[in-house]
Amino acid sequence: MQTPSATIPHLIAAGFHALSDPLRISVLELLRQRELCVCDLCDALGVNQSKLSFHLKTLKEAGLVNSRQEGRWIYYSLNLSQFSVLEEYLADFSHHSVISSARSCCD
């Protein structure tokens, strides 16, 4: 991972926290297809804007989505580079498949 080591735990924790909610997963699935504005996301998910805004804020703080404003509307899209950070973190576990036993601390 190319991210400074001080921010890695924060980014990873925020990313997995953001992925822990079914509504946020639904948002990400919709954004896989294309960039969408808040009103389109509300309609597709059947939720009000205030509820969705809370979840979009969580996704944005985790770096999983980007936003841009165009006139009155805010459009959201996936931030694929942050998904790569999470993917690399998980993949690193498979590279360390042999874990050494703990040394005795009481000898």
C-alpha positions in Angstrom: 0.0 0.0 0.0 1.3 3.4 -0.9 -0.7 5.3 1.8 1.3 6.7 4.7 1.3 4.2 7.5 -0.3 6.6 10.1 -3.5 6.8 8.0 -3.8 3.2 7.0 -5.6 1.9 10.1 -8.1 4.9 10.0 -8.8 4.3 6.2 -9.3 0.6 6.6 -11.5 0.9 9.7 -13.6 3.6 8.1 -13.9 1.6 4.9 -15.1 -1.6 6.6 -17.4 0.4 8.9 -19.0 2.0 5.8 -19.4 -1.4 4.2 -21.2 -2.8 7.3 -24.6 -1.3 6.5 -27.1 -2.9 4.0 -28.3 0.5 2.8 -24.8 1.7 2.1 -24.1 -1.5 0.2 -27.2 -0.8 -1.9 -25.9 2.7 -2.6 -22.5 1.3 -3.8 -24.3 -1.3 -6.0 -26.2 1.5 -7.7 -23.1 3.5 -8.1 -21.3 0.6 -9.8 -23.5 1.2 -12.8 -23.0 5.0 -13.1 -22.7 8.3 -11.3 -26.1 9.3 -9.7 -27.5 12.3 -8.1 -29.1 12.2 -4.6 -32.6 12.4 -6.0 -32.0 9.3 -8.2 -30.5 7.4 -5.3 -33.5 8.3 -3.0 -36.0 7.1 -5.7 -34.1 3.9 -6.4 -33.7 3.0 -2.7 -37.1 4.3 -1.5 -35.6 6.4 1.3 -35.9 10.1 2.2 -33.0 12.5 1.5 -32.1 13.1 5.2 -31.7 9.3 5.8 -29.7 8.9 2.6 -27.5 11.9 3.4 -26.3 10.4 6.6 -25.2 7.2 4.8 -23.6 9.1 1.9 -21.6 11.1 4.5 -20.3 7.9 6.0 -19.4 6.6 2.6 -17.7 9.8 1.7 -15.7 10.0 5.0 -14.5 6.5 4.3 -13.3 7.6 0.9 -15.5 5.1 -0.9 -17.5 7.7 -2.9 -16.7 11.0 -4.6 -19.2 13.8 -4.9 -19.4 16.8 -7.2 -22.0 19.6 -7.3 -23.7 20.7 -10.5 -26.1 23.5 -9.9 -28.5 22.4 -7.1 -27.6 18.7 -7.4 -24.9 16.7 -5.9 -23.7 13.7 -7.9 -22.0 10.7 -6.4 -19.6 8.1 -7.9 -17.3 5.4 -6.7 -13.8 6.1 -5.6 -12.2 3.0 -6.9 -8.8 3.8 -5.4 -10.1 3.4 -1.9 -11.6 0.0 -2.8 -8.1 -1.0 -3.9 -6.7 0.0 -0.5 -9.2 -2.4 1.2 -8.6 -5.1 -1.4 -4.8 -4.9 -0.8 -5.3 -5.0 2.9 -7.3 -8.2 2.7 -5.1 -9.8 0.1 -2.1 -9.3 2.4 -3.6 -11.8 4.8 -3.4 -14.6 2.1 0.3 -13.8 1.6 0.9 -14.5 5.3 -0.9 -17.8 5.4 1.7 -19.4 7.7 1.6 -17.7 11.1 4.3 -18.5 13.6 3.4 -19.7 17.1 3.8 -17.3 19.9 7.0 -17.4 21.9 6.6 -18.1 25.5 6.6 -14.8 27.4 7.0 -16.4 30.8 10.3 -18.2 30.5 
